[in-house]
Amino acid sequence: ATLCAISGALSLLLQVSESTSVAAAEEEQQQQLPQRIYGLLDKLSCGRKQPPDASAKFALLLAEFLIKQKMRYVPPTRYERQLYYHLLHRMEQLKSIPNSANLSPIEMQSKLLENAFQRNVQLLPPSLKYGALNANAEYEQLAMSYESLVNRGQPNRTQSDLCMRDIVTLSVPSCKLSLQCLSILTSEQEAYGYQRTHQVLLLYMLQHHKCAARLSPPRLYEELGRLHCNEILNEQNAIRSLALGLGSYKDLYLEQATICGLFGFNEFLNWRNVMEVDSWYPDKPDEQHIDDLALVYYTNALLLLH
Ligand SMILES: *[C@@H]1O[C@H](CO)[C@@H](O)[C@H](O)[C@H]1NC(C)=O
């Protein structure tokens, strides 16, 4: 516990900043990202439930996957290699804390999800995409009714969990995906908030599954990702325009940025958002889901923003 306290104090010290220009602020962020990630990993190993819950484990899996994907396609410098291996090692340790013997149904589900991004995965070249989305769509109307729209659409929690299970348990060579799951992924019906982000996360998981190419041409995943994230960009613009600021939408905002950031869209993965998320930490230190999302978001920023 003492060690945890010390490393907590250290990461606080590292956050103190007196930047003068945007460029200086970005450079500083760049240097501090590894510390932020270590800070979140420390929090996972010290403060929270042991073993890490399903959401934390999923975040660890995803962060590891991003690092491996990057290393596979872009030869790291010596410094990067050391950093990446060290991060992977810490993440692996956290993931391997054993579950209890008697698993509840929810734990069973999470046990199953431990297979996500493990077997039958396909690593793809990661890249940052500039200007691929439509940044100038009208969002004022959406902003006015956002509160009532945000729970609309599919998939709901149950549907989303089932579809995720279907994707994780897909097997080569049959690659048979349920119709319900396929229809969730390709639906162009109205969806907002977490319903929409779950749609995109499921799409990303399928896109990186060995079965992806058997189910549809690679370009289709990209195109669907672009369509969904265009809608999500509108939601983010609407949220940002609200008089109270992000307010109660912080968790959703970061989920949107994290998931569309996985596709490399610069509108979501950028220094402005890194700084935005950083600015929440002094007064919002203990929201687990935000920490889990931030772990993935910061890791992706570390890998793709230069
Ligand atoms: C989720 O949606 C399905 C299909 O519309 C519905 O049958 C089910 O009751 C919903 N579940 C929840 C928890 O809302």
The ligand as a Tripos MOL2 file, in Angstrom:
@<TRIPOS>MOLECULE
LIG
   14    14     1     0     0
SMALL
NO_CHARGES

@<TRIPOS>ATOM
      1 C1        -33.3560   -5.8580  -25.7670 C.3       1 LIG1
      2 O1        -33.9530   -5.8720  -27.0390 O.3       1 LIG1
      3 C2        -34.6280   -7.0750  -27.3540 C.3       1 LIG1
      4 C3        -35.0740   -7.0160  -28.8190 C.3       1 LIG1
      5 O2        -35.7230   -5.8140  -29.1220 O.3       1 LIG1
      6 C4        -35.8060   -7.2620  -26.3890 C.3       1 LIG1
      7 O3        -36.4860   -8.4670  -26.6750 O.3       1 LIG1
      8 C5        -35.2510   -7.2980  -24.9600 C.3       1 LIG1
      9 O4        -36.3080   -7.3390  -24.0330 O.3       1 LIG1
     10 C6        -34.3920   -6.0500  -24.6830 C.3       1 LIG1
     11 N1        -33.7390   -6.2490  -23.4080 N.am      1 LIG1
     12 C7        -33.6120   -5.2640  -22.5140 C.2       1 LIG1
     13 C8        -32.9040   -5.6220  -21.2600 C.3       1 LIG1
     14 O5        -34.0470   -4.1620  -22.7190 O.2       1 LIG1
@<TRIPOS>BOND
     1     1     2 1
     2     1    10 1
     3     2     3 1
     4     3     4 1
     5     3     6 1
     6     4     5 1
     7     6     7 1
     8     6     8 1
     9     8     9 1
    10     8    10 1
    11    10    11 1
    12    11    12 1
    13    12    13 1
    14    12    14 2
@<TRIPOS>SUBSTRUCTURE
     1 LIG1         1 GROUP 0 **** ****
